[in-house]
Amino acid sequence: MKITPAIVQHELIGLNVKIVKSTNRNYIGAAGKVIDETRNTLIIRHANTEKTIIKNVAVFHFTMPDGTIVEINGNTILGRSEDRLKRRPKRRW
């Protein structure tokens, strides 16, 4: 999986997501579609309920529209989506 700045700046609402690692055990394995995003949280539809996931304690697998699965640390996507699009990401790869 290759992470590029374009993926970090991608719109997350509407993507399928799965939480693969987290300091909160209740988050691990939760999967669904991202329905909303705030500065510090993602809200996903999981098992017909809305679940709020704190970004900075989790590692996410996002399924892009072309089917590619991308692993992103929650610290990388902290911030409001409109501010994240303007910000130049730090190169960590």
URDA-V751979 format. One record per residue. N is the residue number from 1. RES is the residue in one small letter. OMEGA is omega in whole degrees, 0 to 359 (NA if undefined). D_LAST is the distance of its C-alpha to the last C-alpha in whole Angstrom. Layout:
n,res,omega,d_last
N,RES,OMEGA,D_LAST
N,RES,OMEGA,D_LAST
//
This chain:
n,res,omega,d_last
1,m,180,11
2,k,179,9
3,i,177,8
4,t,178,9
5,p,180,10
6,a,180,14
7,i,180,13
8,v,180,13
9,q,181,16
10,h,175,18
11,e,184,21
12,l,182,21
13,i,181,25
14,g,179,26
15,l,172,23
16,n,184,24
17,v,174,22
18,k,178,22
19,i,184,21
20,v,178,20
21,k,178,20
22,s,173,22
23,t,176,24
24,n,184,26
25,r,181,28
26,n,181,30
27,y,188,26
28,i,180,25
29,g,178,26
30,a,181,27
31,a,178,26
32,g,181,28
33,k,177,27
34,v,180,26
35,i,177,29
36,d,180,28
37,e,173,25
38,t,182,26
39,r,186,24
40,n,185,23
41,t,167,24
42,l,176,24
43,i,181,28
44,i,174,28
45,r,184,31
46,h,179,31
47,a,178,35
48,n,173,36
49,t,177,36
50,e,181,33
51,k,179,31
52,t,182,29
53,i,177,25
54,i,187,24
55,k,191,20
56,n,178,19
57,v,187,20
58,a,171,19
59,v,188,16
60,f,167,17
61,h,178,17
62,f,175,18
63,t,182,20
64,m,181,20
65,p,180,23
66,d,178,22
67,g,179,22
68,t,177,18
69,i,184,17
70,v,177,14
71,e,181,13
72,i,174,12
73,n,182,13
74,g,178,16
75,n,180,15
76,t,184,12
77,i,176,15
78,l,179,18
79,g,178,20
80,r,184,23
81,s,180,22
82,e,176,23
83,d,179,22
84,r,179,18
85,l,181,19
86,k,186,20
87,r,174,17
88,r,181,14
89,p,175,11
90,k,180,9
91,r,181,6
92,r,182,4
93,w,NA,0
//
